[in-house]
Amino acid sequence: MNLPNTADIVIIGGGVMGASAAYHLAQRGVKNIVLLEKEKFFGQGATGRCAGGVRYQFSTEINVKLSIASLPMIERFKEELGQDVSYKQCGYLLVATNEKEVDVFKHNVEMQNSLGVSTELLSGDEVRRRLPLMRFDDALAGTFNPKDGVVDPNGVVQGYISAAQKMGAQVFTGAEVIGINLKGDSVEEVQTSIGSIKTRMILNTSGPWSGQIARMAGIQLPLIPLRRQMFTTSPLQELPQDFPFVIDFARSLYFHREGEGLLIGMSNQNEQPGFDQNVDEDFELVNLEAAIERMPLVEKAQRASHWAGLYEVTPDAHPIYGSTPVNGYYVCTGFSGHGFMHGPISGKLMSEIMLDGNYSSVDVSMLDLKRFEEGRMIQEYNVV
């Protein structure tokens, strides 16, 4: 299939945001949509390298509201799009090991409950009872929501891509964007490695690479790409089937079932910004030691696989939605590590702002690009 000469909307980035946006725009009746992905396959960037977690547990109302809108879309995914996405509601169990975290957790649970989210606050003893395989002598409190869980990122992306194609969207892999031409202060053309497309509307959903794509149009996005890595283990027969997604909050250390073993990751607080997606073997040893300290069982396992991916981090750890100073140029990026779970609703929100001029599903107008220069940032605490 050859790249068309023109398009009503060009979407740059074929991860969950771009795929969801293509689907929801096509669902609204837009026929001439072109989705561009630089890799050989869709969803191989930040989406394909994430841990697949989805949760209601956030520290700001807007992120909780995004989860309230997005996670049911994942629950209905197979019914609506015919694609199984393996949504396992194992629950997230966040563990607090210092008094500051306990205060934050209490506030978060009250806020989530006020929005209808059934997160519960646990005592340190309750945390220890629920996690008998783990060593949490220092746990002071925890929070648990049974509807949090894990999902197959590739299934979500492919489901949206296939459905969008059936409705007429044209999708291209191996199509790297190399330039954007403007006419005055408006979008005119996208240049790619396989040809150029005239268009009046661009949606940048390229995750950690969004800043680079924005600069092609003279737009500055306050994004920092940061490497995050994880590994999986060989089977551990002692693991219960209902083992939750556990986060040791102070260490940004997490565990969840992956097949018959575990997926384990931890944030490197000394990580420098950049696009390196190679595994840092030295830090992996730090991660492994921390994991064994929390869960001695891990010492019995072999490493099955490991990989690294990128977060695109904003100054307030919230996404950027909507328009930019360039007419016709829109962005949906900056999710700071929790974009996959909000991808379904985010694509719908972008269809609303691009076609209607306002958001109707969730009011995310406060998460615009202008907030950074106007000092309207809202800080998210629950980022790992």
Wavefront OBJ file of the C-alpha trace (Angstrom):
o trace
v 0.000 0.000 0.000
v 1.401 3.366 -1.018
v 1.290 6.432 1.180
v -1.573 8.694 0.046
v -0.819 12.240 -1.101
v -3.332 13.789 1.276
v -5.074 12.984 4.546
v -7.646 14.699 6.721
v -5.719 13.639 9.836
v -2.191 12.237 10.198
v -1.456 10.428 13.472
v 2.221 10.043 14.341
v 2.996 7.099 16.610
v 1.444 3.624 16.495
v 1.340 2.725 20.177
v -1.823 2.581 22.266
v -2.528 6.343 22.011
v -2.256 6.482 18.242
v -4.149 3.231 17.729
v -6.972 4.306 20.049
v -7.183 7.727 18.410
v -7.313 6.194 14.912
v -10.138 3.906 16.000
v -12.186 6.590 17.740
v -11.740 9.119 14.928
v -12.770 6.485 12.367
v -15.725 5.568 14.563
v -16.807 9.210 14.370
v -16.853 8.974 10.581
v -13.481 10.400 9.588
v -12.460 8.406 6.513
v -9.114 9.814 5.406
v -6.973 8.957 8.455
v -3.318 7.962 8.124
v -1.460 6.397 11.072
v 2.339 6.371 10.878
v 4.672 4.135 12.901
v 8.444 4.199 12.446
v 9.010 0.626 13.719
v 8.298 -2.551 11.736
v 5.316 -3.386 13.956
v 2.751 -1.381 15.864
v 3.057 -1.063 19.630
v 6.783 -1.840 19.746
v 7.809 1.444 21.388
v 6.879 2.504 24.923
v 3.575 0.561 24.811
v 5.219 -2.756 23.968
v 7.862 -2.352 26.654
v 5.558 -1.488 29.563
v 4.550 -3.752 32.449
v 0.900 -3.855 31.318
v -0.493 -2.636 34.631
v -3.857 -0.879 34.868
v -5.151 0.740 38.055
v -7.611 3.083 39.659
v -5.151 4.056 42.396
v -3.829 7.546 41.719
v -3.341 10.594 43.896
v -5.168 13.184 41.777
v -8.849 13.303 40.881
v -8.194 13.760 37.175
v -6.073 10.593 36.917
v -8.676 8.609 38.878
v -11.388 9.933 36.556
v -9.331 8.865 33.538
v -9.093 5.357 35.024
v -12.835 5.312 35.766
v -13.458 6.026 32.078
v -10.652 3.916 30.593
v -10.557 0.641 32.527
v -14.178 -0.325 31.780
v -13.332 0.192 28.086
v -10.631 -2.474 28.541
v -13.113 -4.751 30.324
v -15.486 -4.444 27.327
v -12.718 -4.721 24.750
v -13.314 -8.280 23.587
v -17.073 -7.766 23.453
v -16.808 -4.534 21.451
v -13.775 -5.165 19.245
v -13.487 -8.961 19.204
v -9.939 -8.959 20.560
v -8.941 -10.762 23.749
v -6.663 -8.547 25.871
v -6.217 -10.892 28.881
v -7.417 -8.461 31.557
v -6.502 -10.135 34.864
v -7.960 -8.288 37.850
v -5.408 -9.401 40.414
v -5.529 -6.097 42.288
v -2.759 -3.625 43.074
v -1.375 -3.633 46.616
v 0.649 -0.493 47.345
v 2.781 -0.675 50.493
v 3.785 2.311 52.664
v 6.905 2.004 54.803
v 7.152 5.550 56.214
v 4.747 7.930 57.934
v 4.652 10.435 55.072
v 3.432 7.724 52.709
v 0.804 6.617 55.244
v -0.668 10.130 55.325
v -0.679 10.312 51.523
v -2.244 6.850 51.224
v -5.037 7.784 53.642
v -5.807 10.941 51.675
v -5.718 9.045 48.375
v -8.128 6.358 49.578
v -10.591 8.981 50.838
v -10.436 10.803 47.499
v -10.792 7.600 45.452
v -13.727 6.427 47.597
v -15.434 9.821 47.110
v -15.280 9.204 43.353
v -16.838 5.742 43.696
v -13.594 3.752 43.522
v -13.531 0.911 46.063
v -9.919 1.119 47.221
v -9.383 -0.023 50.802
v -6.799 1.062 53.366
v -4.858 -1.775 55.010
v -2.853 -1.845 58.228
v 0.732 -3.098 58.256
v -0.461 -6.381 59.763
v -3.041 -6.792 56.997
v -0.331 -6.228 54.387
v 1.787 -8.954 55.981
v -1.167 -11.363 56.147
v -1.961 -10.850 52.469
v 1.674 -11.262 51.391
v 3.014 -14.248 53.358
v 5.753 -14.864 50.780
v 7.140 -11.364 51.209
v 9.201 -9.761 53.931
v 7.425 -6.551 54.915
v 8.325 -6.136 58.587
v 8.495 -2.374 57.993
v 5.054 -2.073 56.334
v 2.988 0.593 58.115
v -0.016 0.567 55.776
v -1.182 -0.434 52.329
v -3.906 0.234 49.818
v -5.672 -2.389 47.719
v -8.153 -2.260 44.864
v -9.355 -5.636 43.530
v -10.252 -4.255 40.084
v -6.703 -3.119 39.325
v -4.667 -5.597 37.330
v -2.686 -6.381 34.196
v -3.573 -6.395 30.507
v -1.850 -7.505 27.286
v -0.620 -4.258 25.627
v -0.169 -5.884 22.216
v -3.771 -7.111 22.195
v -5.111 -3.621 22.877
v -3.008 -2.043 20.122
v -3.819 -4.709 17.540
v -7.510 -4.617 18.390
v -7.700 -0.887 17.768
v -5.543 -1.039 14.621
v -7.661 -3.800 13.041
v -10.936 -2.065 13.873
v -9.684 1.281 12.544
v -8.572 -0.346 9.282
v -11.994 -1.936 8.812
v -13.501 1.540 9.033
v -11.149 2.918 6.381
v -8.093 4.177 8.272
v -4.789 3.615 6.460
v -1.935 2.446 8.658
v 1.768 2.285 7.843
v 4.774 0.774 9.619
v 8.370 1.599 8.724
v 7.218 5.177 8.131
v 9.486 7.472 10.130
v 8.512 11.138 10.251
v 11.508 13.253 9.192
v 9.954 16.698 8.854
v 6.808 18.798 9.203
v 6.061 21.736 6.930
v 3.926 24.669 7.988
v 2.091 27.289 5.979
v 2.182 30.375 8.145
v 1.204 29.150 11.608
v -0.766 26.132 10.342
v 0.030 22.507 9.541
v 0.554 21.797 5.832
v 2.590 18.622 5.241
v 4.206 15.658 6.958
v 7.430 14.314 5.445
v 8.240 10.656 6.078
v 10.876 8.141 5.076
v 8.414 6.674 2.552
v 6.892 9.888 1.137
v 5.033 13.078 2.042
v 1.392 13.744 2.936
v -0.496 17.025 2.725
v -2.754 17.513 5.737
v -4.407 20.202 7.840
v -4.371 18.191 11.041
v -1.647 16.257 12.887
v -1.940 14.287 16.108
v 1.380 13.586 17.828
v 1.079 10.395 19.908
v 4.720 9.364 19.710
v 5.330 8.976 23.444
v 8.967 9.500 24.447
v 9.720 10.779 20.944
v 6.906 13.360 21.036
v 9.292 16.183 21.894
v 11.406 15.506 18.812
v 8.350 15.356 16.567
v 6.973 18.565 18.095
v 10.215 20.454 17.482
v 9.845 19.723 13.768
v 6.913 22.148 13.885
v 8.654 24.620 16.191
v 6.737 23.431 19.276
v 8.445 22.895 22.626
v 7.028 20.153 24.869
v 8.319 19.849 28.473
v 9.109 16.129 28.196
v 12.051 14.107 29.466
v 12.594 10.520 28.198
v 13.661 8.236 31.061
v 14.658 4.576 30.855
v 12.815 2.038 32.988
v 13.683 -1.670 32.948
v 12.287 -4.930 34.218
v 12.877 -8.676 34.104
v 10.869 -11.868 34.328
v 11.656 -15.052 36.244
v 11.335 -18.756 35.623
v 8.246 -20.466 37.145
v 7.809 -20.269 40.904
v 5.395 -22.963 42.050
v 4.862 -21.288 45.422
v 3.202 -18.252 43.854
v -0.561 -18.208 44.466
v -2.788 -17.641 41.443
v -4.241 -14.521 43.058
v -0.891 -12.882 43.809
v -1.486 -9.121 43.424
v 0.533 -6.424 41.671
v 2.688 -5.352 44.636
v 4.449 -1.978 44.814
v 7.006 -1.191 47.513
v 6.412 2.512 47.208
v 9.494 3.996 48.862
v 11.762 1.911 46.607
v 9.618 2.139 43.447
v 9.964 -1.658 43.396
v 7.176 -3.789 41.955
v 6.218 -7.429 41.418
v 3.394 -9.113 39.530
v 2.667 -12.570 38.165
v 3.868 -13.167 34.618
v 2.805 -16.621 33.509
v 4.004 -19.009 36.218
v 6.741 -16.637 37.372
v 7.140 -12.969 38.230
v 7.739 -9.713 36.415
v 9.916 -7.466 38.582
v 10.957 -3.873 38.048
v 12.322 -0.888 39.919
v 12.902 2.769 39.077
v 16.518 3.917 38.963
v 16.444 7.239 40.806
v 19.819 8.146 39.239
v 18.729 7.463 35.648
v 19.772 10.220 33.248
v 17.424 11.460 30.492
v 17.945 9.849 27.105
v 16.709 7.353 24.538
v 18.895 4.363 25.522
v 16.706 1.246 25.676
v 19.476 -1.203 26.481
v 19.302 -2.950 29.851
v 21.662 -1.517 32.475
v 23.114 -4.782 33.838
v 24.594 -3.094 36.922
v 21.262 -1.622 37.937
v 19.542 -4.934 37.241
v 21.682 -6.420 40.022
v 20.541 -3.613 42.350
v 16.947 -4.423 41.391
v 17.495 -8.152 41.935
v 19.023 -7.628 45.386
v 16.132 -5.392 46.435
v 13.639 -7.948 45.112
v 15.281 -10.833 47.031
v 15.296 -8.744 50.198
v 11.532 -8.232 49.874
v 10.783 -11.704 48.535
v 13.420 -14.321 49.377
v 11.678 -16.790 47.040
v 13.104 -14.830 44.070
v 16.577 -16.189 44.887
v 15.399 -19.637 43.741
v 14.388 -18.392 40.284
v 16.267 -17.937 37.041
v 15.966 -14.833 34.912
v 13.728 -15.647 31.951
v 13.936 -12.356 30.056
v 14.677 -8.674 30.518
v 14.143 -5.438 28.637
v 14.055 -1.674 28.989
v 11.604 0.950 27.760
v 11.053 4.664 28.061
v 8.745 6.889 30.076
v 8.018 10.364 28.743
v 7.927 12.439 31.902
v 6.361 15.877 32.362
v 7.179 18.252 35.242
v 3.928 17.325 37.049
v 3.708 13.658 35.931
v 0.419 14.342 34.119
v -0.255 14.032 30.388
v -0.563 16.815 27.845
v -3.777 16.823 25.809
v -5.016 19.037 23.018
v -3.962 21.922 20.825
v -0.633 23.711 20.469
v 0.464 27.145 19.169
v 0.465 25.656 15.640
v -3.013 25.492 14.116
v -4.050 21.907 13.410
v -1.256 20.369 15.499
v -2.502 18.339 18.467
v -0.681 16.305 21.105
v -1.545 13.393 23.380
v 1.581 12.538 25.321
v 3.497 12.944 28.577
v 1.809 10.180 30.574
v 4.900 9.659 32.745
v 4.676 5.877 32.820
v 0.914 5.310 33.137
v -0.176 5.958 29.560
v -1.086 2.422 28.543
v -3.970 2.179 30.989
v -5.362 5.564 29.909
v -4.869 4.907 26.205
v -8.439 3.790 25.468
v -10.112 6.911 26.853
v -7.334 9.192 25.597
v -7.962 8.238 21.981
v -11.640 9.003 22.464
v -10.840 12.328 24.116
v -8.647 13.335 21.184
v -11.452 12.522 18.747
v -13.688 14.847 20.769
v -11.318 17.818 20.952
v -10.244 17.498 17.303
v -13.757 17.127 15.878
v -15.933 19.000 18.385
v -13.556 21.501 19.940
v -14.214 20.268 23.491
v -13.957 17.196 25.719
v -17.212 15.472 26.635
v -16.163 12.091 28.116
v -13.787 13.487 30.770
v -12.933 17.159 31.238
v -9.149 17.181 30.757
v -9.000 20.834 29.718
v -6.720 21.572 32.698
v -4.113 19.178 31.224
v -3.288 21.483 28.311
v 0.173 22.557 27.163
v -0.331 26.109 28.442
v -0.479 24.988 32.079
v 3.302 24.795 32.316
v 3.898 28.442 31.432
v 0.832 29.557 33.397
v 1.817 27.701 36.580
v -1.246 25.403 36.720
v 0.569 22.124 37.327
v -1.069 19.323 39.355
v 1.434 16.899 40.885
v 0.842 13.138 40.723
v 2.339 11.193 43.634
v 1.494 7.645 42.569
v 4.096 7.271 39.819
v 6.539 4.372 39.912
l 1 2 3 4 5 6 7 8 9 10 11 12 13 14 15 16 17 18 19 20 21 22 23 24 25 26 27 28 29 30 31 32 33 34 35 36 37 38 39 40 41 42 43 44 45 46 47 48 49 50 51 52 53 54 55 56 57 58 59 60 61 62 63 64 65 66 67 68 69 70 71 72 73 74 75 76 77 78 79 80 81 82 83 84 85 86 87 88 89 90 91 92 93 94 95 96 97 98 99 100 101 102 103 104 105 106 107 108 109 110 111 112 113 114 115 116 117 118 119 120 121 122 123 124 125 126 127 128 129 130 131 132 133 134 135 136 137 138 139 140 141 142 143 144 145 146 147 148 149 150 151 152 153 154 155 156 157 158 159 160 161 162 163 164 165 166 167 168 169 170 171 172 173 174 175 176 177 178 179 180 181 182 183 184 185 186 187 188 189 190 191 192 193 194 195 196 197 198 199 200 201 202 203 204 205 206 207 208 209 210 211 212 213 214 215 216 217 218 219 220 221 222 223 224 225 226 227 228 229 230 231 232 233 234 235 236 237 238 239 240 241 242 243 244 245 246 247 248 249 250 251 252 253 254 255 256 257 258 259 260 261 262 263 264 265 266 267 268 269 270 271 272 273 274 275 276 277 278 279 280 281 282 283 284 285 286 287 288 289 290 291 292 293 294 295 296 297 298 299 300 301 302 303 304 305 306 307 308 309 310 311 312 313 314 315 316 317 318 319 320 321 322 323 324 325 326 327 328 329 330 331 332 333 334 335 336 337 338 339 340 341 342 343 344 345 346 347 348 349 350 351 352 353 354 355 356 357 358 359 360 361 362 363 364 365 366 367 368 369 370 371 372 373 374 375 376 377 378 379 380 381 382 383 384
